[in-house]
Amino acid sequence: MAAGADAQARYGQSVKGLLSEKVSTCTTDVIALTKQILKGSRSSELLGQAARNMVMQEDSILHSEDSLRKMAIITTHLQYQQEAIQKNVELSTNLQDQLKHLLK
């Protein structure tokens, strides 16, 4: 009976060893699969890049909006200057007419 108990103990040790080996192999496979998924999946990187691009575009839009506002102000100033020049031209024409009339 001792031989049977000894054989059963060796069989139990053998099963425990195989089970431990299988668990280790499965763990290694899961780790390898996880690494492969993380390596193959770049969705977080792509989302980060898309977010950075969106921020850059938003900055460009804000800069363009600021430039348009400045252009509108410059246009208004140029219109005021044009009106002032037109008034001065009209005044100079009147002055020229008066000078011609005086010189006659």
N, CA, C and O atoms as a DFTB+ gen file, in Angstrom:
416 C
 N C O
     1  1       0.802      -1.181       0.000
     2  2       0.000       0.000       0.000
     3  2       0.850       1.252       0.000
     4  3       0.439       2.297      -0.505
     5  1       2.031       1.140       0.566
     6  2       2.929       2.276       0.600
     7  2       3.362       2.650      -0.801
     8  3       3.551       3.819      -1.134
     9  1       3.512       1.607      -1.615
    10  2       3.898       1.875      -2.996
    11  2       2.778       2.586      -3.724
    12  3       3.033       3.469      -4.542
    13  1       1.531       2.211      -3.435
    14  2       0.374       2.858      -4.057
    15  2       0.246       4.296      -3.608
    16  3      -0.057       5.181      -4.408
    17  1       0.478       4.530      -2.322
    18  2       0.399       5.891      -1.795
    19  2       1.515       6.746      -2.377
    20  3       1.329       7.923      -2.685
    21  1       2.688       6.119      -2.521
    22  2       3.827       6.835      -3.093
    23  2       3.562       7.181      -4.558
    24  3       3.905       8.275      -5.007
    25  1       2.961       6.267      -5.297
    26  2       2.633       6.507      -6.701
    27  2       1.568       7.589      -6.814
    28  3       1.607       8.438      -7.705
    29  1       0.621       7.536      -5.891
    30  2      -0.443       8.548      -5.909
    31  2       0.136       9.926      -5.581
    32  3      -0.272      10.925      -6.174
    33  1       1.072       9.986      -4.654
    34  2       1.712      11.256      -4.305
    35  2       2.498      11.803      -5.484
    36  3       2.466      13.002      -5.762
    37  1       3.220      10.895      -6.193
    38  2       3.973      11.347      -7.373
    39  2       3.034      11.825      -8.472
    40  3       3.311      12.801      -9.169
    41  1       1.911      11.112      -8.610
    42  2       0.907      11.515      -9.613
    43  2       0.338      12.891      -9.260
    44  3       0.168      13.734     -10.140
    45  1       0.041      13.123      -7.965
    46  2      -0.457      14.421      -7.500
    47  2       0.556      15.529      -7.750
    48  3       0.203      16.629      -8.176
    49  1       1.831      15.219      -7.476
    50  2       2.895      16.197      -7.724
    51  2       2.997      16.498      -9.219
    52  3       3.191      17.643      -9.628
    53  1       2.861      15.446     -10.018
    54  2       2.944      15.590     -11.461
    55  2       1.802      16.452     -11.979
    56  3       2.011      17.320     -12.828
    57  1       0.588      16.217     -11.470
    58  2      -0.572      16.993     -11.891
    59  2      -0.413      18.446     -11.458
    60  3      -0.705      19.362     -12.227
    61  1       0.052      18.656     -10.226
    62  2       0.271      20.027      -9.739
    63  2       1.318      20.740     -10.593
    64  3       1.177      21.922     -10.908
    65  1       2.358      20.014     -10.960
    66  2       3.402      20.593     -11.809
    67  2       2.868      20.958     -13.182
    68  3       3.171      22.031     -13.704
    69  1       2.066      20.064     -13.774
    70  2       1.484      20.344     -15.083
    71  2       0.507      21.511     -15.010
    72  3       0.474      22.371     -15.889
    73  1      -0.295      21.521     -13.933
    74  2      -1.249      22.615     -13.763
    75  2      -0.519      23.942     -13.593
    76  3      -0.908      24.947     -14.188
    77  1       0.521      23.949     -12.795
    78  2       1.325      25.154     -12.595
    79  2       1.945      25.604     -13.914
    80  3       1.974      26.796     -14.222
    81  1       2.435      24.654     -14.678
    82  2       3.037      24.969     -15.979
    83  2       2.003      25.548     -16.937
    84  3       2.287      26.502     -17.661
    85  1       0.785      24.962     -16.942
    86  2      -0.285      25.460     -17.817
    87  2      -0.699      26.875     -17.415
    88  3      -0.910      27.734     -18.270
    89  1      -0.812      27.107     -16.110
    90  2      -1.175      28.452     -15.632
    91  2      -0.101      29.445     -16.037
    92  3      -0.410      30.552     -16.477
    93  1       1.137      29.065     -15.894
    94  2       2.250      29.936     -16.283
    95  2       2.206      30.223     -17.778
    96  3       2.410      31.360     -18.204
    97  1       1.939      29.190     -18.574
    98  2       1.859      29.355     -20.024
    99  2       0.698      30.267     -20.401
   100  3       0.836      31.142     -21.257
   101  1      -0.453      30.054     -19.752
   102  2      -1.620      30.905     -20.034
   103  2      -1.341      32.353     -19.667
   104  3      -1.702      33.269     -20.407
   105  1      -0.693      32.560     -18.515
   106  2      -0.347      33.917     -18.086
   107  2       0.588      34.571     -19.096
   108  3       0.409      35.734     -19.458
   109  1       1.572      33.823     -19.540
   110  2       2.510      34.348     -20.535
   111  2       1.779      34.691     -21.829
   112  3       2.041      35.722     -22.449
   113  1       0.849      33.804     -22.232
   114  2       0.077      34.057     -23.451
   115  2      -0.802      35.297     -23.312
   116  3      -0.917      36.089     -24.248
   117  1      -1.421      35.464     -22.146
   118  2      -2.263      36.644     -21.914
   119  2      -1.422      37.910     -21.948
   120  3      -1.838      38.922     -22.512
   121  1      -0.253      37.856     -21.351
   122  2       0.648      39.016     -21.370
   123  2       1.065      39.333     -22.805
   124  3       1.075      40.495     -23.211
   125  1       1.407      38.302     -23.565
   126  2       1.814      38.506     -24.961
   127  2       0.653      39.073     -25.776
   128  3       0.848      39.964     -26.603
   129  1      -0.555      38.555     -25.542
   130  2      -1.729      39.057     -26.246
   131  2      -1.991      40.517     -25.896
   132  3      -2.280      41.333     -26.771
   133  1      -1.888      40.835     -24.618
   134  2      -2.094      42.226     -24.177
   135  2      -1.077      43.156     -24.822
   136  3      -1.424      44.240     -25.290
   137  1       0.172      42.726     -24.844
   138  2       1.220      43.546     -25.483
   139  2       0.921      43.740     -26.962
   140  3       1.091      44.833     -27.503
   141  1       0.477      42.674     -27.607
   142  2       0.168      42.758     -29.035
   143  2      -0.999      43.699     -29.284
   144  3      -0.977      44.485     -30.232
   145  1      -2.021      43.622     -28.434
   146  2      -3.183      44.510     -28.581
   147  2      -2.767      45.958     -28.386
   148  3      -3.160      46.840     -29.150
   149  1      -1.958      46.194     -27.343
   150  2      -1.507      47.569     -27.087
   151  2      -0.606      48.075     -28.201
   152  3      -0.660      49.245     -28.582
   153  1       0.227      47.172     -28.718
   154  2       1.132      47.563     -29.796
   155  2       0.336      47.841     -31.078
   156  3       0.583      48.825     -31.775
   157  1      -0.620      46.960     -31.370
   158  2      -1.397      47.099     -32.602
   159  2      -2.418      48.209     -32.533
   160  3      -2.777      48.800     -33.552
   161  1      -2.881      48.491     -31.341
   162  2      -3.927      49.499     -31.199
   163  2      -3.299      50.857     -30.919
   164  3      -2.669      51.059     -29.881
   165  1      -3.472      51.760     -31.830
   166  2      -2.916      53.096     -31.648
   167  2      -4.030      54.118     -31.515
   168  3      -3.841      55.306     -31.777
   169  1      -5.188      53.637     -31.105
   170  2      -6.334      54.544     -31.068
   171  2      -6.115      55.707     -30.106
   172  3      -6.505      56.836     -30.403
   173  1      -5.499      55.444     -28.962
   174  2      -5.272      56.553     -28.029
   175  2      -4.288      57.553     -28.610
   176  3      -4.445      58.761     -28.430
   177  1      -3.273      57.056     -29.304
   178  2      -2.324      57.966     -29.958
   179  2      -3.021      58.792     -31.027
   180  3      -2.804      59.999     -31.137
   181  1      -3.868      58.121     -31.821
   182  2      -4.569      58.826     -32.890
   183  2      -5.538      59.861     -32.323
   184  3      -5.670      60.961     -32.860
   185  1      -6.211      59.498     -31.233
   186  2      -7.118      60.464     -30.603
   187  2      -6.344      61.654     -30.048
   188  3      -6.787      62.798     -30.148
   189  1      -5.196      61.373     -29.469
   190  2      -4.359      62.468     -28.965
   191  2      -3.898      63.374     -30.085
   192  3      -3.917      64.598     -29.947
   193  1      -3.482      62.783     -31.192
   194  2      -3.047      63.575     -32.346
   195  2      -4.206      64.389     -32.902
   196  3      -4.037      65.554     -33.263
   197  1      -5.386      63.774     -32.970
   198  2      -6.563      64.497     -33.466
   199  2      -6.891      65.667     -32.551
   200  3      -7.249      66.746     -33.023
   201  1      -6.771      65.459     -31.250
   202  2      -7.035      66.548     -30.301
   203  2      -6.028      67.674     -30.482
   204  3      -6.396      68.848     -30.463
   205  1      -4.750      67.319     -30.660
   206  2      -3.727      68.354     -30.884
   207  2      -4.002      69.119     -32.176
   208  3      -3.871      70.342     -32.219
   209  1      -4.382      68.396     -33.226
   210  2      -4.699      69.050     -34.494
   211  2      -5.892      69.982     -34.339
   212  3      -5.916      71.076     -34.902
   213  1      -6.878      69.537     -33.572
   214  2      -8.059      70.372     -33.369
   215  2      -7.694      71.653     -32.620
   216  3      -8.192      72.732     -32.941
   217  1      -6.832      71.527     -31.631
   218  2      -6.390      72.706     -30.877
   219  2      -5.634      73.664     -31.800
   220  3      -5.817      74.879     -31.729
   221  1      -4.782      73.105     -32.668
   222  2      -4.044      73.959     -33.605
   223  2      -5.002      74.664     -34.557
   224  3      -4.821      75.843     -34.860
   225  1      -6.025      73.943     -35.032
   226  2      -6.997      74.559     -35.930
   227  2      -7.792      75.625     -35.203
   228  3      -8.095      76.677     -35.766
   229  1      -8.132      75.352     -33.949
   230  2      -8.878      76.343     -33.172
   231  2      -8.039      77.599     -32.995
   232  3      -8.548      78.713     -33.111
   233  1      -6.741      77.418     -32.713
   234  2      -5.841      78.573     -32.588
   235  2      -5.776      79.342     -33.904
   236  3      -5.784      80.573     -33.909
   237  1      -5.712      78.623     -35.009
   238  2      -5.675      79.281     -36.322
   239  2      -6.960      80.058     -36.578
   240  3      -6.929      81.176     -37.093
   241  1      -8.077      79.463     -36.216
   242  2      -9.364      80.148     -36.408
   243  2      -9.424      81.410     -35.557
   244  3      -9.856      82.461     -36.030
   245  1      -8.990      81.307     -34.296
   246  2      -9.000      82.477     -33.415
   247  2      -8.063      83.554     -33.949
   248  3      -8.387      84.741     -33.905
   249  1      -6.903      83.141     -34.452
   250  2      -5.960      84.109     -35.021
   251  2      -6.570      84.780     -36.257
   252  3      -6.434      85.989     -36.440
   253  1      -7.234      83.998     -37.096
   254  2      -7.879      84.551     -38.290
   255  2      -8.983      85.524     -37.904
   256  3      -9.139      86.582     -38.514
   257  1      -9.745      85.151     -36.883
   258  2     -10.815      86.036     -36.412
   259  2     -10.243      87.353     -35.908
   260  3     -10.789      88.421     -36.184
   261  1      -9.143      87.271     -35.169
   262  2      -8.484      88.477     -34.667
   263  2      -7.969      89.325     -35.830
   264  3      -8.095      90.549     -35.816
   265  1      -7.391      88.670     -36.832
   266  2      -6.894      89.396     -38.006
   267  2      -8.038      90.087     -38.749
   268  3      -7.891      91.223     -39.200
   269  1      -9.174      89.405     -38.877
   270  2     -10.332      90.013     -39.550
   271  2     -10.834      91.236     -38.792
   272  3     -11.197      92.247     -39.392
   273  1     -10.849      91.128     -37.456
   274  2     -11.259      92.288     -36.648
   275  2     -10.322      93.470     -36.877
   276  3     -10.767      94.607     -37.033
   277  1      -9.025      93.191     -36.897
   278  2      -8.040      94.251     -37.126
   279  2      -8.202      94.844     -38.517
   280  3      -8.083      96.056     -38.698
   281  1      -8.475      93.988     -39.504
   282  2      -8.690      94.483     -40.875
   283  2      -9.927      95.377     -40.950
   284  3      -9.932      96.381     -41.663
   285  1     -10.966      95.011     -40.215
   286  2     -12.186      95.831     -40.208
   287  2     -11.887      97.206     -39.619
   288  3     -12.381      98.217     -40.119
   289  1     -11.086      97.247     -38.567
   290  2     -10.713      98.529     -37.954
   291  2      -9.882      99.352     -38.934
   292  3     -10.097     100.555     -39.081
   293  1      -8.931      98.697     -39.604
   294  2      -8.093      99.399     -40.583
   295  2      -8.950      99.920     -41.733
   296  3      -8.742     101.036     -42.209
   297  1      -9.913      99.116     -42.178
   298  2     -10.803      99.538     -43.268
   299  2     -11.593     100.774     -42.860
   300  3     -11.753     101.707     -43.646
   301  1     -12.083     100.774     -41.630
   302  2     -12.828     101.946     -41.137
   303  2     -11.934     103.182     -41.125
   304  3     -12.351     104.260     -41.549
   305  1     -10.709     103.024     -40.639
   306  2      -9.780     104.165     -40.625
   307  2      -9.464     104.647     -42.040
   308  3      -9.390     105.850     -42.289
   309  1      -9.281     103.708     -42.958
   310  2      -9.019     104.097     -44.341
   311  2     -10.218     104.832     -44.945
   312  3     -10.038     105.770     -45.722
   313  1     -11.421     104.421     -44.599
   314  2     -12.612     105.129     -45.089
   315  2     -12.652     106.559     -44.552
   316  3     -12.978     107.497     -45.279
   317  1     -12.311     106.712     -43.249
   318  2     -12.260     108.069     -42.686
   319  2     -11.220     108.918     -43.412
   320  3     -11.462     110.086     -43.716
   321  1     -10.067     108.322     -43.684
   322  2      -9.014     109.055     -44.387
   323  2      -9.448     109.413     -45.807
   324  3      -9.161     110.507     -46.292
   325  1     -10.141     108.484     -46.470
   326  2     -10.625     108.757     -47.826
   327  2     -11.624     109.917     -47.812
   328  3     -11.580     110.796     -48.672
   329  1     -12.515     109.906     -46.832
   330  2     -13.482     111.006     -46.732
   331  2     -12.770     112.329     -46.475
   332  3     -13.139     113.354     -47.047
   333  1     -11.748     112.310     -45.615
   334  2     -11.000     113.535     -45.332
   335  2     -10.283     114.023     -46.579
   336  3     -10.256     115.224     -46.847
   337  1      -9.700     113.106     -47.344
   338  2      -9.009     113.487     -48.583
   339  2     -10.005     114.079     -49.583
   340  3      -9.714     115.085     -50.230
   341  1     -11.183     113.451     -49.710
   342  2     -12.194     113.976     -50.635
   343  2     -12.619     115.382     -50.234
   344  3     -12.793     116.249     -51.091
   345  1     -12.787     115.610     -48.933
   346  2     -13.155     116.957     -48.474
   347  2     -12.051     117.948     -48.790
   348  3     -12.321     119.069     -49.221
   349  1     -10.796     117.536     -48.575
   350  2      -9.671     118.426     -48.873
   351  2      -9.571     118.716     -50.363
   352  3      -9.252     119.835     -50.764
   353  1      -9.844     117.698     -51.188
   354  2      -9.822     117.919     -52.639
   355  2     -10.907     118.910     -53.019
   356  3     -10.664     119.812     -53.822
   357  1     -12.097     118.760     -52.458
   358  2     -13.192     119.699     -52.748
   359  2     -12.831     121.109     -52.302
   360  3     -13.104     122.088     -52.997
   361  1     -12.199     121.194     -51.105
   362  2     -11.791     122.518     -50.611
   363  2     -10.711     123.119     -51.498
   364  3     -10.728     124.317     -51.782
   365  1      -9.772     122.286     -51.934
   366  2      -8.702     122.827     -52.785
   367  2      -9.259     123.253     -54.140
   368  3      -8.790     124.229     -54.727
   369  1     -10.260     122.522     -54.638
   370  2     -10.889     122.921     -55.897
   371  2     -11.576     124.271     -55.714
   372  3     -11.481     125.149     -56.572
   373  1     -12.253     124.424     -54.610
   374  2     -12.905     125.717     -54.323
   375  2     -11.876     126.824     -54.180
   376  3     -12.081     127.935     -54.669
   377  1     -10.754     126.520     -53.503
   378  2      -9.703     127.521     -53.346
   379  2      -9.079     127.882     -54.693
   380  3      -8.771     129.045     -54.951
   381  1      -8.896     126.876     -55.546
   382  2      -8.346     127.148     -56.873
   383  2      -9.298     128.038     -57.668
   384  3      -8.867     128.962     -58.359
   385  1     -10.581     127.755     -57.566
   386  2     -11.568     128.589     -58.258
   387  2     -11.522     130.023     -57.731
   388  3     -11.597     130.980     -58.502
   389  1     -11.400     130.159     -56.430
   390  2     -11.343     131.507     -55.829
   391  2     -10.062     132.233     -56.260
   392  3     -10.088     133.429     -56.547
   393  1      -8.934     131.492     -56.303
   394  2      -7.684     132.101     -56.732
   395  2      -7.753     132.547     -58.198
   396  3      -7.281     133.627     -58.555
   397  1      -8.337     131.712     -59.018
   398  2      -8.493     132.073     -60.434
   399  2      -9.356     133.320     -60.558
   400  3      -9.068     134.203     -61.365
   401  1     -10.399     133.388     -59.771
   402  2     -11.306     134.517     -59.816
   403  2     -10.592     135.792     -59.332
   404  3     -10.819     136.874     -59.873
   405  1      -9.738     135.660     -58.320
   406  2      -9.017     136.798     -57.786
   407  2      -7.929     137.260     -58.747
   408  3      -7.662     138.457     -58.857
   409  1      -7.304     136.319     -59.439
   410  2      -6.222     136.659     -60.344
   411  2      -6.728     137.264     -61.646
   412  3      -5.923     137.805     -62.404
   413  1      -7.973     137.201     -61.929
   414  2      -8.486     137.750     -63.179
   415  2      -8.592     139.225     -63.142
   416  3      -9.009     139.839     -64.124
